[in-house]
Amino acid sequence: MPVRPIPERIYDTRITNRPLAAGEVREVPIWAQTVGVNITVVSAADDGYLTAWGAGPKPGTSNVQFRAGVPADNYAQVMLDGGRLRLSSTSACHVIVDLQAAS
């Protein structure tokens, strides 16, 4: 695995102005088996929650709970599947992912 400077911002939907839509699944490529990430939700259209996962089916638990228009964040350790971090939200929102650790 290539050495990455840690921490590093690896994903920010504000840059492309393409928020994550409610129910949409986005994949963020991270060439690691397990990561520690800080996930921030901003500009949420409605109250909701975001789930991050890698290996296996989408879990029934969330990583970040948020209120409409109020930034919220949380740290998560995620086991990846083929170097992919998957993100899904119950509300349209912008998502920022900062890599804190990778193995």
C-alpha positions in Angstrom: 0.0 0.0 0.0 1.3 3.5 -0.8 2.3 5.6 2.1 -0.2 8.5 2.6 0.3 11.6 4.7 -2.2 11.3 7.5 -4.6 13.1 8.1 -5.8 13.9 4.6 -9.1 15.2 3.2 -10.0 12.5 0.6 -13.6 13.4 -0.3 -15.6 16.6 -0.4 -18.9 16.9 -2.3 -18.7 20.7 -2.0 -15.9 20.9 -4.5 -18.0 19.5 -7.3 -21.2 21.0 -5.9 -22.8 17.5 -6.2 -24.4 16.7 -2.9 -25.1 13.1 -1.9 -28.8 12.5 -2.7 -31.1 10.8 -0.3 -30.8 7.0 -0.7 -27.9 7.3 -3.1 -24.8 5.2 -2.5 -21.4 6.7 -3.4 -18.1 4.9 -3.4 -14.9 6.6 -2.3 -11.7 4.7 -3.4 -9.2 4.3 -0.6 -6.5 1.8 -1.1 -6.5 0.2 2.3 -8.1 -2.6 4.2 -9.3 -0.7 7.2 -9.6 3.1 7.7 -10.2 5.5 10.4 -12.2 8.5 9.0 -13.9 11.6 10.3 -17.1 12.1 8.4 -18.8 15.5 8.3 -22.3 16.2 7.0 -23.1 19.8 6.0 -26.0 21.6 4.4 -28.4 18.7 5.0 -31.9 19.3 3.5 -33.7 17.5 6.3 -32.9 15.7 9.6 -31.4 12.3 9.0 -28.4 10.0 9.2 -25.5 8.9 7.1 -24.1 5.3 7.0 -20.5 4.5 6.0 -19.4 0.9 5.3 -17.1 -1.1 3.1 -17.3 -4.8 3.3 -20.6 -6.6 3.0 -24.2 -5.3 2.8 -25.2 -1.9 4.2 -25.4 -2.1 8.0 -28.5 -1.2 9.9 -26.7 1.3 12.0 -25.6 4.9 11.2 -22.3 6.8 11.7 -23.5 10.4 11.7 -26.9 11.6 12.8 -27.7 15.2 11.8 -30.3 17.9 11.8 -31.3 20.0 8.7 -28.8 22.8 8.1 -26.6 22.0 11.2 -23.1 20.5 10.5 -22.4 17.2 12.3 -19.5 14.9 12.3 -18.3 11.6 13.8 -15.2 9.4 13.7 -15.6 5.8 12.3 -13.4 2.8 11.8 -14.5 1.0 8.6 -13.3 -2.3 7.1 -13.2 -1.8 3.4 -14.1 -4.1 0.5 -11.7 -3.9 -2.4 -10.5 -0.4 -1.3 -14.0 1.2 -1.4 -15.7 3.2 1.3 -19.5 3.4 0.6 -21.6 6.3 1.8 -25.4 6.7 2.0 -27.6 9.2 3.6 -31.4 9.5 4.3 -31.3 13.2 3.3 -29.6 15.2 0.6 -26.4 16.7 2.0 -22.8 17.5 1.4 -20.3 15.0 2.8 -16.6 15.6 3.8 -14.4 12.6 4.6 -11.0 13.1 6.3 -8.7 10.1 6.4 -7.2 9.8 9.9 -5.6 6.3 9.8 -5.2 3.5 7.2 -3.9 0.0 7.3 
